[in-house]
Amino acid sequence: MITEPARVFPAFAPRRSRGARGTTWWGHAWTDALEEAALSGEPLRKGRAYAGSGRVGPITVGPGRIAASVHDADGSQYETAVHIERLTDARWDRFLDQVAAKSGHLAALLDRDMPQELVAAAEDADVPLLPGIGDLDPDCDCPDWELPCRHAAALCYQAAWLLDADPFVLLLLRGRGERAFLDGLRARDPGTRAPGSPAAAPGVAAREAYRPVDPLPADPPPVPDTVPSVRITPPPGIPAGALESLVARAAHRARELLDERGSGPVGGPRRA
């Protein structure tokens, strides 16, 4: 079985305006499992008040366990944990098969969404992702006899908030974090990429990369040995012979440039 490191989440600030039972359908499913197994409604009511008033400390999430310190109004502090069964390697294999069967499942998870279709397919394959009645096992060192006590209830309600933000928290509780989950998918499909990794550069067909180059252009015609004389009638105001001199100099320079081009390799750099 894969050993996964725990994750620590900072304590939630008081948030009375937010529903304690979560905002996503899978967050609701988590708190439904808590409430339907409770022996009394009073600890649940107090737990919701504790969760909303910020009495739960930083939350540690690891495979099969979520834990935090919870404070009472009088300053007493209790260590509280909630346990859930980890999936076996065989169940993980079946779950990964369900994710790989449809590309949209992985895309939704990476977008921090939990498709109901995926959860239903996993259940059909005997892979319970979301807890049912009695699957959440609270544990607290307080003297209360209720099950769950108000401290464990507060922790469970805040756990639903973590699940709302990131369903990979649920997968970690079931035994594997995001990295191990993606590694398992890559074993089935090498093209699966981790979030944030760059996409492969677009390739070029070999026939295009190695196709023959176009033939080089023909050499220019040979340059005459002498530059023909040019007779130009200058416009008014220009001294006679000035234009002829400029044209002759330009022709000589052009011949020099062509000679330099012909002395080097075709397409090579020009000499200064």
Secondary structure, 3 states (H helix, E strand, C coil): CCCCCCEEECCCCCCCCCCCCCCCHHHHHHHHHHHHHCCCCHHHHHHHHHHHCCCECCEEEECCEEEEEEECCCCCEEEEEEECCCCCHHHHHHHHHHHHCCHHHHHHHHCCCCCHHHHHHHHHCCCCCCCCCCCCEEEECCCCCCCCCHHHHHHHHHHHHHHHHCCHHHHHHCCCCHHHHHHHHHHHCCCCCCCCCCCCCCCCCHHHHCCCCCCCCCCCCCCCCCCCCCCCCCCCCCCCCHHHHHHHHHHHHHHHHHHHHHHCCCCCCCCC
